[in-house]
Every structure is written in C-alpha cells, then in structure tokens.
C-alpha cells in the first residue's frame, strides 16, 4: 500500500512539473508578445558587443500601443539582464554615454499617445555587468500665471529668470472662458505647465561628451493653447543631473 501511495505521489509530482514547464514555455512563446527590434552594442564596457532585444506586448493583437515593454540583454560573456519600461507607442533604445564613464548607456523612449506629444523615458547603465537606473533630469521649478490686461508671467526659479507674455490676441477666448472680464482677472489663475515632452542627447557647451536637452511647453487656458516652449540643458556629473542652461521660446 505504501509503495502504491509513493508511486501515486511521484506521478502527480512529475505531472505538475511538466504542467508548470509547459505553462512557462507557453508564456515565453505567446503569440501576442513581439520582438520590436534588436541591437548589438557594447553596454558593459568589455569591448565586446552585447545583444539587446526590445520586446513588447500589444494592448491587443494588431494594436500599435504596447502595454508592456522590456529589454532583454545577453552580454558577450553569457550574463542576462532584463529592464522593464512603461507602456507606449513606437518604443526604441539609443545608446549615448550620458554618465561619462566610457560605456554606452541605454536611453529608452516611447510615445504616450496623448495630445501633448509626450514621451516616457528611462535611462540605465550596465557598466561592469551591473544594472543601475541612472534616472532622468528632475522637473524644472516653474511658476506660470495670468495677470491683468491679458498678460502671462512665467518665472523659472532654477535660473532666476522671468518673462511676461502679451496674450491680447486671445482675449475673446479668455473672456468667453471667464478668465478675464474687460481685461481684468476674475480670480488668480494658473497657466498650464506641461511635463517634459521629450529629451534628446546633445553636446553641452563647455562640457566633455553629451548631456540631455529637455523640452517642455507652457500653455494658457488649456493644453492646445500653446504659449511657449522651455528648453533645458542638463549634464550628468557627481552622480546627479545638473542644469547648465535654459532657453525660453515664445510661440
């Protein structure tokens, strides 16, 4: 009797293992998981090319939006890493050296698909076979508000600068929305500071290597009511992002 029970338990155990292995293989090969693109770059600093595969799981079969995005990296010496990203459209990875250690970093981006043209970003390094999240530049400290006579005042505390914008050509819209009455503010009203729309690697004046240029939009009463763009320039040094310059462009 004991032998029969042992045999039954053993059979059940191996059947369970087989089922688990089958489920794992099915997950790895499910039809709605796609290879978006592959890259061959040295991202560990050993002078040998590593294989980077960017995977995505669409929201539904045939959809352009990926609800899950991740990169799998197989190094030249056989180590494996995985980096998970936020979902989005048109994901890609570029490989600048933004922390200036002589090793290419992984800067990933994907479009959010919103009306503001915003992108998700993520920055990692695998130097020395160690996965480290470098992070992206912080938000600028911006105050933007309306003032009497259809004016907008934008103050950039990080650079101790302020700009006044004449919005008189929009007065009919602002009067209709109840923001102004005959040029006088009905109540204190903030303008819209949109999050970073995008980042791009650029040369930073007076610095070795590249940094990032961030682009933000300031809007008036609603997102499509664009007032101007803020261009901020960042350089990674002493384990943090440092703001080196900022430019305001009125639209």
N, C-alpha and C positions, 0 to 999 in steps of 0.2 A: 504493500500500500504506500509506504514511504517513497519507494522508487518511482511509483506512478505519479505521486504528487510532485516530486522533484522534476520529473520529466515534463509534466504539465506546466510547472512554473518556468522552467528553462525555455520551453517552446514559446510561452507567452512573452518572455523577456526578449527573445531574439526577434519575434514578430514586431514587438514595439519598437525596437531599434531600427528595424527595416522601415517601419512606417515613418519614424522621425527622419531618417535619412532621406526617404522619398519625398517628404514634405519640404525639407531643406533644399533638395535639388530642384523641386518644383518652383520654390520661391526664387532661386537663382536664375531660373530659365523661364519665368513667367513672361508671356508674350507682350505685356504692357510695360516692360522695362527695356529701355533702348540705350544703345551706345550713341551718345551725341557726337563725340569726336575723340580722337586720341592725339597725344603729343609725345614727342621724345625730347626730353630736356634733362640736363644735369641739375637736379634740385637738391642734391645732398652735399655737393662740393667735392666729390671724389674724382672728378674729371671724366666720369663715365655717364652715358645717357641713361636716364630712368624712363620708364613707360608710365604715362599718366593717361588714364581713361576717364572721361567725363560721362557719367550715367545720368539718365533722367527717367522719371515715371510720370507720363502724361496724366492730366486730370481724368481723361477718358480716352479710349483708343482714337487716334487721329487728331487729338487736341494739340494746340500749339503751346498751351500752358503746362509746365511741368510742376506737379505738386510736390515732388521730391527730386532733389538734385544732389549728387555727390561725386566726388573724385576718388578713384582707387589708384594708388601709386605703388608700383612694383619697382624697387630700386635695383640697380645693376648687381648688387650683391645678394639679392633674394629677399630682402625685407619688404613687408607690405604695410601700407598705411591707408586710412580712409578719412576723408574730410567731408562732412555734411554741410550743405548750403541751404539757404532759403529758396523756396519755390519761385518760379518766374518764367519769363519768355526769353528765348534766344540766349541761353547761358553760354559763357565762354570763359577761358582762363588765359591770361597773359603772364609773362614771366620776367618782369623787371627786378632789379636788385634794389629794393627800396629801403632796406635797413643797412646797406653799405658794408656787408660782411664778405663780399666777393662771391656770394652764392645767389642764384636766381630764386626769387620768391614766387608764390602762386597768388595772383590777384584775380579773383573770380567775380563776375558780374552777371546779372540777369535783370531784364526789364520787368517792372511790376505790372505794366499794362494799364496803369491809371492815366487819367487825362493830363497829369502833370509831367509825363515823360520821365518818371523816376526809375532809378535802378537800385537793386540790392548789391552790396559789395562785401567781400570777405578777403582777408589777407593773411596768409600763413607762410611760414618757412619750415623746411625740413632739413636745414643745415645740420650736419653731423648726425643724420639719421634720428633726429628728434623733432617731433611735430610741435610747433609753437604758434599760437594765434598772436600775430603782431597787432591786429586791430586797425581800425580806420581813424582818421582825424576826428576830433570832437566837433560838436556843433559850435558855430560862432555865437557870440553874445550880441544879439541884435534887438533893438527896440524900434518898432515902426508904428507910427500912429498918425491919424488925421489931425489937422489943425484948421482953424477958421480960414475963410477965403479959399477953400478948395486946395489946401496945401497938404502935402505929406512930408513928415520928417522921419528920416531913417538914421539911427545912431548905431555905430559899430564900436562897442566898448573895447574890444580887443585892440583896436588901432587908435582909439580915442579920436574918432572922426565922425562927423555928422553932415548929412545932406538934406536940403529942402527941395522938394519936387512940386512944380506947379501942375495941378490936376484939373485946371479950369476947363479944359476941353471935355471933361467927363461930368460936368456939373449937372446936366439934365438927368443922367443916370443916378447920380448920388442923391439928388433931390427926390427922385422917384422912389428910391430905396429908403428914404427917411434919414439918411446920414447927416445931410445939411438941410437947412431952411434959409433961403436967401443968403447963402454963403456962410452961415453960422452953424457950427456943430450942434446937433440936438443933444448929444451927450458924448463923453470921451469914448473914442472908438479906435481900436487897434487895427492896423493893416495886417495882411497875411504874410507870415514868414514861412516859405515853403522849405521842407528839408532838402538836403543835398540831392540834386537831380542826377549828378554824375561826378565821377572822378576820372582823371587821366594822368598817366605818368608824364612829367615834363622836366626839363632842365631848370634848376633853381639857381638864380643869379648869385654868383659868389660862392657856390657850394659844389662839392665834388659829387658826381653821379646825379641821379634823378630824385625828384620828390613827386608830390601829387598836387594837381590843381583841382579844387572843388568848385562846383557851380551851383548856386542857389538863386531862386527867384523870389522877389518881393512883389506881392500883388496887393491890390486895393481892397475892394469890397468882396471880391470872390476870386477864385483861382485863375480864371481866364482874364481877369482884369490886371494884366501884367503891367508893373511899374518899372522894374529894372532887374538886372542880374548882378549878383555879387560873385566875384572870382577870388577865391582864397588860395594861397600858395603855402604848402606845407612841406617840411623837411624832417625826416626821422633822425633824431640824434639823442644820445644819452637815454635810450630806451623809451622815448616818447616822441609824439608828433609836436613840432614847433611851428607856429605861424610866422612866416617870413615876410609876407606881403598880402595886400588886399586891394582889389580894384572894384569900383562901382560903375556900372554901365546903365544909364537911364534909357528906357525904351520909349 
